[in-house]
Amino acid sequence: MIYGISYTALTFFILFVAFVLWLSFYLGKRTKSASTYYAAGGKIHWSVNGIAFAGDYLSAASFLGICGMIAISGYDGFLYAIGFLAGWIVALFLIAEPFKKLGKYTFTDALNSKFNSRAITLTASVSTLIISIFYLIPQMVGAGDLVTPLLGLPHWVGVLLVGLIVIFIVATAGMASTTYVQFIKGGLLIVLSFLLTGYILKHGFTLTPDHPGQPYHAFIEMTPEVKGDKVITAGDWKVLDQVEVKGKKLVRLEKEGIVRWFDLAGQEGHYLLKEVLSITHDKSGQVLYNGEPQANGNFYQVGHLSKIVVDGKEVDKTGAVGPVEYLSILENSTVVRFLNAKFTYGDESVSVYYPHETSGKDFLLPGLKYKIGKGSSIWSKLDFISLMLALFLGTAALPHILIRYYTVRSARDARKSTILAIAAIGAFYVLTLYMGLGAAVNGSMDVESSNMAAPLLARAFGAVLFSAISAVAFATILGTVSGLIVAASGAIAHDFIDLYLKKNLDENAKVKAGKIAAFAVGISAIILGMAFKGVNVSFLVGWAFAIAASANLPAILFLLFWKKTSSRGIAYSIVVGIVASLAIILTSPTMWGIYGLDPANAPHHLENPALISFPLAALTVYALSLAYPNGKITAAK
């Protein structure tokens, strides 16, 4: 997508970043002990912690990823929101209070509280590090996506910028500054999402959405002369070639030196050529957008309605509508989605995005992304079940979420902050449904990155709203990345160096080691964020949830609720969960594509591993606890 710099958004961004840096510097003066650095001294009020929970959890996946997935896949994208929220029920009823009673600084502290096992210390710290890194990747990808419309800079600059700012936040004040950054951005995100949803309902539906500085683009359509299945003539355009990609017949046309791609639709006697969006890369490095240089600006935001039906009648626009009426009208209308096909043409790499009309009813039902009904296979059904299992079970096992329980004073406060978090997160996820649908029908889609759906939707309603939403989205990433790096640095400095290697660090040394670890993890996150450019962030976060559910949750539940659990059972279950989930992820069709191989030739067709890896880990802790009963414990009360 072609963007210009928004100076209003840039101002909001600079002001917010300046405030965050000042806050980190101010709180950093008070960070002297390990307790303060890793757990904010356990003095955070439960209400602040509850909103900080929401700020930590409502990451790039929630705001950028879910809105984007809803915009391109309808209800299937909303399934992520359902899964993310449902996971908090497990955290509330099974984890919150007993986990608070066990720990001190890190996830490993709690898991090893009654064993003092070096094996648990090692495996739990490795698990925390792996999960944190997998969760960091989508946050950094989202950061890169945001910086382009904000600053007009490349994706990698955004990744680098977020990485450096967050390293500063964590290295100065640790969990204290992280908590307040999460509290502020969590509150702002929810408030601004309510405001954006209000704009969506007030705007209603229209067939020709307009955008500030960029009018709605009517795509070229023409009736060609076709013989057999070949286009012979097409108006005053010269026919250059015709290829078939993914079942689509694409025609290459030229006029006045500009070459564009068209989609040939219809059947004998009723053919139609429809212009598609195209991005062409040649070997010289030149990139053409719809056959023209980027500077010409001939590339448009897409996603709109081709038919609006109200009370059985077709209309051009509706005006303001209510929340229920909005869904009802959309159900009876027709959404134009843009699907992607990539192919090689000569020495060029071509990506085309072609329009595909989808009924509103289909858009609001499962099946566009996850095939569980018509057109489904055993693999697609298993993959869907596996994803839902990971989302439902993963929340209660995410290290950066679990360590927030150590920032409050008591187990009762842990429960109260969890309840507040559920209320805030639940309200936000309802709003993502309207923001995602609004982006799909208001011409607010970047075909190259679904992650930009919500910010671009805000831009459609004005520069100020876009600026505020973009700045808060950036803050969302800062807050989540900060929490992840605190968790990862704790795993390295406190768990591995101090406990496993038995360095017996004093308070100052623990804090120093944590800061060095934060720097190392931050650099790693920057590199990985650049490598995964363009992948939907919710999809990537699903992997982190799957690893957490497989590696951590069986160990946590058995520790808390089965008195025969042994240290060896816990340690080996973590290893099995990590190895099984990573093995499935690294051999998945998506990773096969990232390797440059044909995804169809991947060893299996599961994208999400939890259906296999979680039961394996649970079986491991059960079997080995029976076989090696040393280190028995009493169930937590």
N, C-alpha and C positions, 0 to 999 in steps of 0.2 A: 504494500500500500504506500501511496505517496503522501507524505505529511509535510506541513509547514510548522514553524515554531509558533507556539502560543505564548506570547509574552505575559499575559495574565496568569496562565498556568505556571510559567517559569517563576513569576514573583511569589505565588503561593508556595511553590516547591522550595524556593530558597529560604523563605521565612520559616517554614516548618522544619527544614533540616537544621537551620540555625538554632531554633528553639531546642531541638532534640540534642544537639551537640552541647548547648549550654547546660541543659538538664543533666547530661551525663557527666560533664565537668564538675558541676555543683555537687552531685551525689557522690562523685568519685572521691572527693575530699573526705567523705565519711566512711569510705570502704577501707577498713584496716584489717579486719579479721576474715577468716575463711567462711565463717557463718554468714557474715554480711555479704561477701562476694557471691557465694553460691546459693544462698537462700534468703537474702535481704534481712538477715537476723531473725527471721520468723516473726516479724512484727507488723506485717501488712494486714490492714483491716479486711475482714471477710468480704465487705461490699466492693472494695477496691480490687481485691483478688478475683471476685466473681466476674467483674467487667474485664479485668486483665486476662482471665481465662478465655473469655470471648475474643478479646483482642489477639491473644496468642493463637487460638484455634481458627479464627476467621482469617485464614491466610490467603495467599494468592490463589490457591485452589478454590476457595469459597467464593471470593469476590470476582476474580478474573476468570477462573476456570469453569465454575458451574454456570455462570451467566453465559459464557461462550458456548458451552456444551448444550444448554437449553436453546440457545439461538440457532444452532445448526442441527440439533437432534431432538428438540422438543422435550417430551416427557422423559425420555431416556436420560437426558442431562440432569433432570430434577431428581432422578434416582440417587445421584451422588449426595444431594442435600438430605434426602431421607436417611440414607445410610450413615452419613456423618452425624446427624442429630441423634439417631437411634443408639449410636454407640455410647452416648452420654448416660443412657439408662443403666448400662453395665457399670459405668464409672460411679454413678450415684449409689446404687444399691449394693454393689459388691466391693468396690475398691476404696472410695474416698476416706471413710473414717478409719478402717483397719490399716490402710496404707500409711496414713499420717502417723499412727502410733509406732510404726516400725522404723521409719527413716530419720535421716539427719540432713544430708546434703543431696544425695543422688539416688537414682533408681537402684544401684548396686547396694547401697547402704541398707535399704529395706529388704531386698532379696536375700541378703547375707546376714541379717540381723541376729539370727538364732543359730548360725552355723560357724561363722568365722572361717569359711572355706576359701582357699586361694583359687580353686577351680571356678567357683561361682564369681569371685571377684574378676577373674580374667574374662570369662565368657560374657558376663553381664556388661562389662565395660566395652567389650568388642561389639556386642549387640547394640548398645546405646550409640556408639560411634557410627555403625553402619546405617541404622535407622535415621539418625540425624542427617547424615550425608544424603540419603535417598530423599529425605524431606526437604533438604536444602536445595536440591537441583531445581524443582519446579518454582521455588521462590525466586531463585536467581533468573530463571527463564522469564518469569513474569516481570521482574525488574527491567530486563532488557527490552521487553515489549513496551513497557510504559515510557521509557526515556525517549523513544523516537518521536511520538507526538508532543511530548513535553519540551524537549530540547532540540529536536531535529537532528539527533546524533545517532550513530549506529547502535545496534543491539548490544554489542560487546561493551560499549561505554557504560550503558545502564547497569550491566552486570558488575563491572569493575567499581562503579560509583557506589552501589549498594554494599558491595563487599567491604570497601574501605570505610564507609560510614559505620557499618555494624561492628567491624573490628574495633573501631574507636569506642563505640558505645559499651561493648562488653569489656574491653581492656581497661576502661576507666572505672566504671562503677558496678559491673557485673549485673546481678539479679535486681538490684535496687533500681537502676535506670531502666533496665529491661521491663520491669513491672509497670512503671509509670508511663513509659512509651506505649506499652500494650493497653493500659487503661485509657489513655487519651485517644489513641487511634481506634480502639474498640467502640467507645462511645460515639466518636465522630462518624465512624463508618455506618453505624446503625441509624443515626439521625439523618445523614445525607442519603442513605438508601430509602428511607421513608419519603424524603423530599423528592428524589428522583422518581419513585413509584407514583407519587402524586402528579408529577408532570406527565407521566405516561398515561394515566387515567384521564387527566384533563385534555390531553392531546387527542386521545381516541385513535381512530384508524383513518388512513387516507391512502389512495392508490398512488399518489405522486408526492412522496416526502421530499421536503427541501432541507438543505443544510446551510449554515452560515458560510458564505464564501465558496460554496460548491453546490451548484444546482443538481437536482435529480437527473440522472442520465437515462435517457430512453435508448435502449439497445436497438441496433439496426436489424430489421427483418426484411426479407425479400423472397419472392417466389422464383425459384430457379427452373431452368430447363434441364430435365434429367432423362438420360437414355440408359435403360437397364438400371444400374444402381450408381451411375456416374453423373456428376454435374457437368453439363456442357457449357452453359452460359449462366451468368448471375448479374442481371442488370448491367450497369456500366463498370462492374468489377471484372478483372481478368482472373480466370480460373488457373491456378498454378498447380495444385495437387489435391489429392484426397486420400486420407488415411483412416483406419479404424482403430480406436483405442478404447478398451474396456466396453466394447459393444456400441460405442458412439462413433458415428460417421462424421469425421471432422474435415472441413474443406478449407484449403488455404487460398485466400483471394488477395489481389493486389490492385490498388488504385492510387494514382499520383505518387508512386514510389513508396506507399505505405502498405505493408503486408499484415493482414489480420486473419484470424481463424474464426470459422463459423461452424455451427452444429447443424447437420442435415437431419431434419425431422419429418415424419409423415410416412405416407405409403404411396403406391403408384397413382399418379394423377393429382396428388394433394401434398406436394413437397413444400417445405418451408426452410429457409436458411436463417438461423438465429445467431447473432453475434455472441461470442463468448469472450470472457476476459482472458488475456494471455500474457504470460511473462516468458520472454525468450532470452536465454543466455547462450552466447556463442563462445568459441574457443579463445577469442581475443579478449574476453572479459566484458564485452559490451552487453548491457541489459536493456531490452526494449519492452515497454509496457504498451500492450495493444499495438505493437508495431512502431511505436514512437519512443524517443528518448524520455527519460523520467522528467526532465525539465518542462516538457510540454503538458504535463499534468493530465494526460488522457488515461486515467485509471481511477475507478470510482468505487466508493463504498456501496455495497449491495446488500440485499435482503429486503424484501418488500412483499406486498400482497398483490395478486393479480385479480382477485375478486373479493368484494365485501358484501356479505348478505345479512340484512337486518330484517327480521320478521318476514322472511321469505322473499324479500325484494333486494335486488342489487343496487348498491349506492356507491358514490365516489368517495365519500367521507362520512364520519359519524358525529364528530364533536365529542364532548366529554361523556364518559361512561363510568359506571360503577365497577367495583372489583369482580362481582359475579357476572355482570353483563359483559365485561371485557372478555372473559373466558367463553361465554356463550356465543358471542359474535365471531370470535376467532374460530370456534369449532365449526361454524357453518361457512367460513371463508376459505380462500386458497392462498397458501404461502409459497412464495418463490424462494427456493433454497439454491445455493450455488455449490455444486459438487466438483471435486478435483480429479483431474486425470493428468498424469505426468508421462512423458515419453521422449525419446530421442529422435530428432529429425535431422538427418545428415550430420553435421558437426555442431548442431544446436541442441541444447536441453530446453524443452518446452513444458510449461505448466499451464493448463487451461482450466478455467473455472466456468462450467456451463450451467445454465438455469434449469431447474427441475421443479415443476409444480407439484406441491403436496397438499392434499386436503387438510383443512384445519383439524378435522376429526382424527386423522392419522397422526398429525403433529402432536396432538394431546394424548395419544395412547402409546404404550410401549411398542418397540419394534423397529424404529428407524436406525438405531445404533446396535442395540442388543437384540438379536434374533431369538425370541423365545416363543413365538407363535408361528405365523405363516412365514415360510422360507427358512425356518430354523433348522439346525442340525444338533446332534448330540454334543458336539464341541461348543457351539454357541450357547446352549442351555447350561452346560457345566460352567462355562466361563462367567455367565451371568450370576449363577449361584455363588461361585467363588468370589466374585467382586463384592456381592452383598455381605457375604460372611466376613470378608476382610474389613469392610467399612464398619460393620456392626461390632466386631470384636477388637478392631485396631485402636480405637480411641482410648480405651482404658489401659492400653499398654504402650502408649507413646511416651518416651522418657521426658521430653520437654513439657508435656502436660502433667505427668506425675510429679515432677519436682516442684510444681506450683503448690502442691499440698504442704510443702515444708516452709512456705513463706508466711503461713498463718499461725496463730498462737495455739489452736487446739483442734482436736478431731471434730468437735461440734462446728467450729468455724469452717473446717474443710467441707463439711456437708452443706452448710449454708451457702458457701461460695459456689459450690457445684450447682445447687438449685438455681441461683441467680444466673449462672452461666447458661444453663439449659433454657431459661426464659429468654435471655438476650439472643442466644444463638438460634433458637426456634423462630423468633420473630424475624430475624434477618433472613433465614432460609425461605420463609414465605415470600419475602420481598424479592429474592433472587428469581423466583418464578416469573414475576411481572417484569423484572429488568431483562431477563433473558428473552422472553417473548417480545418485549418492546423493541429490543435490538433487532430481532428477526424481521419485524414488520415495518420498521421505520428507516430502512436503508442505512443501518448503523453497523455494518459488518465489514471487517477487514478480512478478505478471503485468505490472506496469507497467515493470519493469526486470529483464531477465535478468541484468544485471551483478551483482545481489545474491545469486545462487544460492549461492556458496561461503560468504559470511559468514552467511547465514540457515541454511545447513546446519549450520554450527558452533554457531549458537544453539540448534538442536534438541537438541544434545548437552550443553548447559550454558552458563551465563553466562561462566565463566572462559575456556573454549575460544573462545567467540564474541568475547570481549574481546581475547584475544591475536591471533586471526586478523584481526580488524578493524583492530587497531593495526598489525599487520604489513602488511596490505593497504594501509593509508594510507601506511606507510613505503615500500612498493613504488612507490607513485605519487610520493612525494617523491624517491626515488632516481632514478627514470627521468626525471622532469621536470628534476631538477638537471642530469643529463647532457645533456639536450636543450638546455637554456638555455646551458650552457657551450659546446656546439657552435655554437649560433646566435649567441651573443655574440662568439665567436671569428671567425665569418664576417663580422660587421659591423665589429668593432673592428680585428682583425688583418688580415683579408683585404681588406675594402673600404676602410676609412679609412686604414690604415697603408700597405698595398701598392698598391691600385688608385689611390687619390687621392694617393699618394706624400707623405704627411704626415711620414714618417720619425719616428714617435713614439719617445721614449725609453722605458725600462722602466716607469717610474711612469705615464707617459701611456697606455701600452698597457693596463696594469691598470685604470686609471681609465676608459678608454673601454670596456673589457670590462664593467665593473660598470654603467655607464650603459646599455649595450646589453642587459644582462641584465634590467634594470628594464623597458625598453621591450618586450622580447619577453615577459616575464612578464605585463605588463598585457594584451598582445594575446591571450595564451593564456587569460587569465581571461575575456575577452569572448567568445571563440569557444567555450570550454567551456560557457558558459551557453546559447549559441545552439543547440548540438547535444544538448541534454538528451534522454535517453531512447533514443538510438541505441546499439546494441550496440558496445562498444569494440573488439572484435576486428574487426568489419566495418570500422570507421573506420581501424584500423591497417593493414588490407589496402591501403587507398589510399596510405598513406605508403610501404609496401613497393613498390608498383607504381611510384610516382614515382622512388624510389631506384634500382630496377632499371633503369628506362628512362633516367634522366638521368645516373646516375653509373657504373653497372657497365660499359657498353660502353667508356666512356672509360678506366676503370681497367684493364680486360683488354687493350685495345689498347696502352695505355701500357706495360704490363708485358711483353707477349709478342709485339708486332709492331714490328720495327725501323723500318718505314716510316711509323709514326704521326706526324702533324704537329700542330702547335699549333692550326691552323685546324680540322682534323678534330675534335679534342677539344672545342674551344669550341662549334662548331656542333652537334655531337652532343648536348651538354648542353642546348642551346636546343631542339633538336627533341624530345628526351626529355621535357623539362618541358612544352612547349607541347602535344605530342600527348597526354600522359597527363592533363594538366589539362583539355584540351578534352573528352576522353571522360568524365572524372569529372563535370565541371560540367554535362554534358548527359545524365547517366545517369538512369534512372528514380527512384533514391533522391533525387537532388538535385531532380528535377522535383517530387517530393512535398514537399520542404523549401521550395521556392518557392511552394507552395500550388497547384500544377498537378496534373493527373491524370497519374500515372506511366505509364499506358498510352499516353499521347500523346507520350512522350519521343522524340527523334529516333532513338534506337537502344535496344537492350535489354541492352547490356553494362554491368555494374556495375564491372568490373575492366579496366583499360586495357592491361595489360602485353603481351598477345598482339599488339597492334598497335604500341604505342609503343616497346617494346624492340627489335624488328627494325628499325624506322625509324631509331632512334638508332644502332644498330650499322651499318646500311647507310650512314648519314651519315658516321660517322668513317672508314669504309673508303674511300668514294668521294672525300671531300674530301682525305683524306691522299694519295691517288693524284693528284688534280687539283692540289693545292697542296702540294708536297713540302717546302716550307721548314720548317726546324726539325726535321729528322730526328733520331731518337734511336737508341740501341742498346738492345736488349731487356734488361730487368733480369735479373740472374743470381740 
